[in-house]
Amino acid sequence: MLSYRHSYHAGNHADVLKHLVQVTILDYLLQKDKPLCYHDTHAGAGLYSLNSEHSQKTAEYQQGIALLWQYQATSAPLARYLQLISDLNPEGELAFYPGSPKIAALMLRPQDTIQATELHPTDFPMLQSQFARRRYTRIENIDAYAGFKAMLPPLAKRGLVLIDPPYELKTEYTDLVAGLNEAYRRFPQATYAIWYPVIERDAVEAFIKAIVGTGIKNQLRIEFCPLPDKAGFGMSGSGMLVINPPYTLAQQMRDALTELAPLLCHTQDNNKQPGSHEHSAGNLWQVSQLVGE
C-alpha cells in the first residue's frame, strides 16, 4: 500500500515536533569532528512546495510552520530549527518546507553520510535527484526495514536513525518494533528517533509499551498534542521516542516546548486564536524518561 504522500502534510504541527527534535540531535552530534551517518527510513520527496496542489488542498501547514513563520524564538533549539526554514526561503515568503532528509543535507558536513529509503514510485526519483551530486550518499527504492539489513551498520561509528512510517497499516507498529530490534543489533551506538501519531490514546500507549518491552536501554519520550485526545479519525498530536538521546535533549525539549505550546495550541474552530481551547499549554506536552541507561 503506497497511497501516503507527505506532500499533503508537510509543515504541519507533527512536522514541527519531528524536525525540532531532529535538528537538536544533529546539532549535538555535529559538535564532534568525527564523521556521522544519518539514516532516514521513510524519506519522502525531500522538499515540498507549500503552494502545490497537495499542500493547498489540506493546508495543514497553516496550523504548523505558518504560525511560527518569522517568529523570533528565545529557546536555542526552536531558534535553530526556524533559522533553517528561513534559510530555505530567502525571498522572505514561506514557500518551501524541507522533509527530514533535506534538513539533514542542510546541516551535515561533506564528510558525513546520508542514507535514505523510499518506496513510493513518484517520491523516490524526486528524492534521488536532490542528492545526485552529493558524495557519501545512498538513496534506495527499497522497504525501510530491508534498508536496515542492506545499509547498517555504516562505516561511521555514530549517527542518527530517523524512523518515520506513515502508519497506514495495522502491521506497521509490529513491523517497526521488529525493525528497530534489527537496526539496534546492527548499529547500537546510534541515536534512534521514532515518530508516532497520536490518534487513539490506547493504541499509542500499547505502542510505547512494546518499544519499552524491547529491553533497549535509555529511551526518552517527547510528545506534543495541540488538540485534545479524541477517539476515531484525526491526529491530535504526535511524539518522538528517542533511544540513546543526547544527555542535553530532555531539558532542551522542555525549554522549546514550553515556548512552542502556546504558539501552536489551536482548535478546529477557525474563529478562535491559537491557545484558546480548553487545554492549557502546560498539559499539551510531555518529556519523560521511559528507560534509563
Secondary structure, DSSP 8 states (H G I E B T S, - for coil): -----GGGTTTSHHHHHHHHHHHHHHHHHTTSSS--EEEESS-TTSEEETTSHHHHHH-GGGGTGGGTTT----SHHHHHHHHHHHHH-TTSS--EEE-HHHHHHHHS-TTSEEEEE---TTHHHHHHHHTTT-SSEEEE-S-HHHHHHHH-S-SSS-EEEEE-----STHHHHHHHHHHHHHHHH-TTSEEEEEEEESSHHHHHHHHHHHHTT--S-EEEEEE-SS---SSSS--EEEEEEES--TTHHHHHHHHHHHHHHHH---S-TTS-TT-SSS-GGGSEEEEEEE--
